[in-house]
Amino acid sequence: MKNNDISILGSGLIGSLLSIYLRKRGLDVHMYEKRADNRKSAYKEEGRSINMALSDRGWKALEDLGLTEKVKPLTIPMYGRKIHDEHGKTTFIPYGKEGQAIYSISRGKFNQLLIDEAEAAGVNLHFEHKIEDVSLKDNTLLVSNPEASHQKIHSEVIIGSDGAYSALRNAMLKQVRFDYKQEYISHGYKELTIPATESGEFAMDPNALHIWPRGSFMLIALPNPDKSFTCTLFLPFEGKRVCFENIRDEKDVEGVFKTYFDDAFELMPNLSKEYFTNPTAALINIECFPWMQGKSLLIGDASHAMVPFYGQGMNCGFEDCYILDKLINKFGTNAWELVFAKFQKVRKPDTDAICQLAMENFEEMKNAVSDPKFQIRKKIEAKLHNLYPLDWIPLYTMVTFSDMPYSEAYAQGKLQESIMDRVMADPLITQNWDKLDYEDIIDQMDKAKAV
């Protein structure tokens, strides 16, 4: 039996970042990972998207640890959505004001960098160590590894950053009055690739997130530094004419892509091989409470796994680490239960809000973005923000380009949505949108806030 100050379960993006934070506070930090060290071979993580979208909340935590300049070379800025219609015509919708971007980054390379930084900071890394069980009565981990089948390790503090299928959360599930809800959505996803051209260049605009919205399904593509694009196909598992269940051979794959994503199909020479080689993964939303039991805490996806349609999973997890560190700074390392209680109290309303927004954004991405009225709606909101930057902030801007609490952004977004619904109800809005009385819209907003 060993004694550790802090044991972190999971060496993914959140666990690695958190371990750096805690090590910088002089704590004895041990990080346990069931997989082998992914720095020693080609990065593989079945069923996980290999591209992330890094935005302001994530950058804030990285800057706090002095990692910004090391991470930047791994990223490509995406300044907006590029919408592809069924005829190959594209429309660009900026994410925010000029210069505002979200950043495409490879999960694998990013994770490797953070593990290197954790190791350099003095974190004790334990790969191929699977958590078989957690005893919350005495904070003991039951661990199996290649050398020992069942090793008991005592830890003063245990933090579960071990994702949607967390071993620590499974232990908490056995406790009295632990609320837990998981929901799989009807869609799954599959990773595909648009390689660089024969001349070694990007096949499409590299500074945009490309979307092919098709009602009940969609394709997206994010750029990579090697000039390829990582594509993600989102389809219903079953029931619809176009679904994973109905794609059984190469002819089916080609038929779907030629019909609905023809301009992408022309750029995907390895489509059929990748389609049948790469796994089809599920999408899950998880809510639970409480996140703590004594000196044990759930963080990141372990406490609030969300669907990926707002690009905030990683950013939200990094913000978890930032907020937790500030609470440790305030209350000290001798008051873990107080720190954890404060953390879950302040954070739970915000993670509930972003999980809900992620579910709602799925409908927007696969349906609304291709509607010309949606594009006009975005232009009206952008103009309102430009004219009245403090009175009208688009929801996407509040979530992505600020650190406003997600719950506040959600509430303000709902107010603005109700006003915009009324504006867009005008049957002549497509012709008259640029002649609107914008001051009147702001007055409506003020009255709505007062109520």
N, C-alpha and C positions, 0 to 999 in steps of 0.2 A: 504494500500500500504506500503510495506516494502522496505528499501533500503539496497542493498547488494553491497559490493565491487565487488565480482566476483561470478557469477553463473555458475556452470558446469552442463551441461545436460547429464545425463547418468552416472551410477555408475559401469560400466563394468571395465575391466582391465585398459584401457587407462584413463578413467575419474578418477578412484581411484588413480592411480599413479600420475596423473597431480595435483590432489587436494593436495597430500602430498607435492609436489614441491612448489606449491603456498602458502600453509599454512606455510611452512618453511621460506618463505619470509615475514611472519608477516601479510599476507593479510586476510581479512574476507572472507572466502570461504564457499559457500553453494552449496551442490551437490543434484540435483533432479533426482529421479529415479521413473519410472512409476510402477515398480513391487514392491512387498513386500520385506522386508529385507530377503535376502536369507541365512542369518546366523541363522535364527530362525527355519528353517525346512530343509528337504532334498533338495539339490540344484537341481533345474530344469530350463532348458533354452531350450525351444522347438526349434528344427531346428538348434541348434548350436552344433558344435563339442565339446565334453567334454574334449578332450585332445589337448594340445598345445605342440609345440616344441620350447623350449627356447634356443636361441643361443647367440652369443657374443654381438650383439647390445642390446638385452634385458638385459643381465647380466650387461652391462656397466651402464645402467640407474639405475638398482637395487643397484649396488655397489655405485653409486653416492649418493644414499639416505641411504646407510648403511643397506640395507635389504638383502644382499646376504646370510648371515648365517641363516636368518629366512626362506628363500625360499628353500635353498638347500635340507633340509630333505623331501620336497615334490616332489623331482625330481628323475628320473632314467636316467642315461646316455645311449645314443644310439650311438655306435661308427661307424655305417654304415648301409647300406641297406642289408637286407637278402632277396634275390629273390627266390621265390618258383615257380618252373615250374609245368606243368600240371601233372607230374608224382610224385610230392612230393620232387624232388631233390632240394636242396638249394645251392645258391652261395652267398658268402658274399662280398660286395663291400664297402671298408672303405670310410667314408665321407671325411677324411683328413689324416693328419699324425697321427702316433701312439699317443693315448691319447686325440686326438681331438674328441669331441662329441657334439651332440645336446641333449637336455634334455626333456624327456617326463614329463609333469606336468598336473594335473587335473585342468581344467578351474575353476570349482566350488571352490575347496579348495584354489586355488591361489587368486581368487576374494575375498573370505571371509577374507583371510589374509590381503590383501591390504585395504579392507574396515575397518578392525580393526585398521590398522596403520593410516588410514586417521582420524578415530574417535579419536584415541589417540593423534594425532597431533593437534586436535581442529577443524577439519572440521565439519560444520553443515550438518547433513545428513537428507534428506527429502524423505522417501520412500512412495510409493503409491501416488506420486505427478506426474501427467501426464501433460506434456506441450501441451496445446491445440493450442496455437498460440504464435508467437514472433513478437512484433512490433519493427522493426529496426530503426524507426524514433526516438523513445525515449528510446530504450533498455528496453522494458517492456515485461515481461513474463505473459501470461495468463495461470494459473495453476488450475487444478482441483484435489481435494483430498477427502478422505472420510468425512472431516468436512466441506469443502467449495467447491461448484461446480465451481465457477469462481473467483479465487483470482488473483489480479494484483500485480506483484512484479517488482519493478524497480531495475536494476542492472547496475553498472558502466560498467562492462565487462561481456559479455556472451560468453562462450566457449562450442561449441557443440561437445561432444564426444559421441553422442548418436547413433552411428552406421550407417549402410547402409541406414536406413530409417529415417534419422535425421529430427527432427522438425525444427531445426535452418536452415538446408539446404532448407527445404521446404519454409521457409520464404524468404530465399535468392533467390529462384527460381522465385519469383514474381518481383525481381528487374530487371532493364534494363541491358542488356549486361552481363547476367550470363550464362556461357557455362556449359552445363550439358549433360553427356552421360552415360547411363547405358546399360549393356549387360548381359543377362542371357545366360550361355553356355548350350549346348544341354544335359548335364549330370546333374543329381541330386545325392544326397547321403543319406544313411541311416546308423544309428549307430547300431552295433551289439556287442556281447561280446564273448570272449573266457575266461571262468572262470578259477580259479585256479584248479589244479588237486585235486583228493580226499585226497591226502596227504598234500594239502595246498601249493603246489609249483607252479612255473610258468610252463605252458604247453609247452613253446618254449623258445628259447634264449631271456632273458629279455633285453639284451644290444644291441638290433638292432631294426630298424624300418622294419617290415616285409611287403613285397609287393608281391602280386600275379598279375602280369601284363598279361592281356589277349587281347591286341590289342585295341578294342573299349571300354573296361571296365576294372576295376581292384578292388581288395580288399587290404586294408592296415591294419596293426595292430600296436598299440603302447602300451607299458607296463604301468601298474599301480602299486603303492606301495602295494596294497592288493593282488598282485600276479595274477591279471587278466590282460587281454588285451582288450583295446577298439578297435574294428574293425570298419572300415568305408568302405561301399560298394558304389562304384561309377559306376553308370549305365546310359546309355541314358534314357531319359524319354519315348521315343517312337521310332518307325521306325526300330530298329534293332531286330534281332531274340531274342537276350538277352537284354531285357530292362524292366523297371519298369512296363510298360503297359502290358507286356505279362506274368507277374508273378501274378497269380490270386488266387492260393490256395497253401496249404502245399506241394502238389505233385510237383508243379512248382518250389517252393523254393528248395526243396530237389534235384530235377532234375538238376537245375543250379549249385548248390554247389557240388553235387557228380561229375558232369561232369568237372567243371572248377576249383574248390577249394577243392578237396577231402580231402587233409591232414588237411585243416582248418575245414571242415565239421565234421570230426571225433572228433574235440575238442569243438564242439558247441552244447551242449545238449538242449539248449533253443532256437535254431535258429528260428524255425517256429513261436513260440510265440512272440519273439522279433521282427521278421520281420514285423508281422502284427500289433504289438502294437506301435512300434516306427514310428515317422513321416518320410516321404520322403521330404527332404529339397532341395531348389534350390540353385544354385551358381551364384553369381553376381559380376560383375566388374563395378566399378563406377569411373568416372573421372569428375571433375568439376573445374571451375575457374571463378572468384577469390574465395579464401577461406575466405575472410574477407569483412566486411561491417562496417565501423566505428570502434567501439570497440567490435565487435563480430567476432569470429573466429571459423572455422571448423577444427577439428583435428582427426587423426586416420581414422577409416572406414567412418566417416561422409564425409571426403574429398577424400578418395582414397581406397574404399573397393576393395579387390582383391580376386581372387580365391585362395584356400589354398595350392596350389601345390608346393610352395617353402618354406612353413613353416615360412613365414616372416610377416604375417599380424600383429600379436602381437608385434614382434620384431621391425617392422617398426613404429608401433604406440608408443612404448616405446622410440624409437629414436626421434620421433617427440617431445615428452615431454622433453627429454634431450636437444635437440637443442633449443626449445622454452625457456627453463629455462636459457640457456647460453645467449640468446639474451636479456632476461629480466635483467640478471645480467649486461650486457653491457650498455643497454640504460635506465634502470630504470623503475619503475612502474608509472611514470608520462608521459610515451610516448608510450601508448599501440598501437596506430595506426602505429607508426614507427616500433615497435617490430613486429606487425602482418604482415606489408608489407614486412619487411626483411625476416620473417619466410617463407611466401609463395613463395617469390622469390628464396630463397636458396633451398627450399624443393621440389617444384613442379617437377623439372626435375628428381629428384631421385625417387619420388613416381611413376611417369610415367614409369620409367625404371623397377622398381620392379614389377609393375602391369603387364607389358609386359612379363617379365621373368617368372612370375607365370603362365601365360597362356601358354607359350612355354614349361615349365617344365611338364605340364599336358601331352603333347604329348610324352615327354621323358619317363615319369613314366609308362604310359599304353602300350607303344610300345617298345621303344628302350632298356630299361633295360634288357629285356629278350633276346636280340640279342647278341650272343657271340662276335661280332665285337665291340659292345658298351663296353663290359667289357674289351676288349683289349685296346680300345681307352682310357678308364679310367686309365689303367695301364701305358700306354705311357705318359699320362699327369702327373700322379703321379711321374714317373721317371724323367720327365723334371723338375718338381717342386723340386725334391730332388737334382738333379744335378745343377740346375740354379734357386735357390729359389727366387731371385729378378727379374729374367727375364721372368719366366713363372709361373704364379699363376693360378691354375684351377678356372674357374668361380665360382663353388660352394664354394670354399675356400674364394674367394673375398667377396662373398655375406654373407656367414655364419660365417666365422671365422675371420672377420676383420670389421673395421668401415669405409672402403673405401666408398666414396659416390656411391650409387647404379648406378648412371648414368655413372661414370667412369668404374665401374666393367662391366657394360653392353657393353660399347664401346670396352674395352679391350677383353672381352669375345668373341665379334663378330670377332675381328681380329684373335684371337686364333682359333676360330671355322673354319674360312676360310682356315687356314694353316693345321689344323687337317683333314679337308675334303680332302685336297690333299694327305696327308700322308695315310689316310685310303682308298683312291682310288686304291692303289696298290693291284692287285688281289692276291698277295702272302703275304699280311700283317699278316694274322693269323699265318703263319709259321715263318715269319722273323721279327716280331715286336721287339724282344729283340736284333736284330742286327742293328737297325737303327742308322744313324749318327745323334745323338742328337744335336751336335754342329751346324750342317747344319740347323736343324729346328729352332734353336735360331737365326741363321743368317737371315733366312726367316722372322722371327718375327721382327727383328730389321729393315729390309728393309721395311716391311709393316708399321711399326710405322713412319718411315721417310717420307713415302708417305702421 
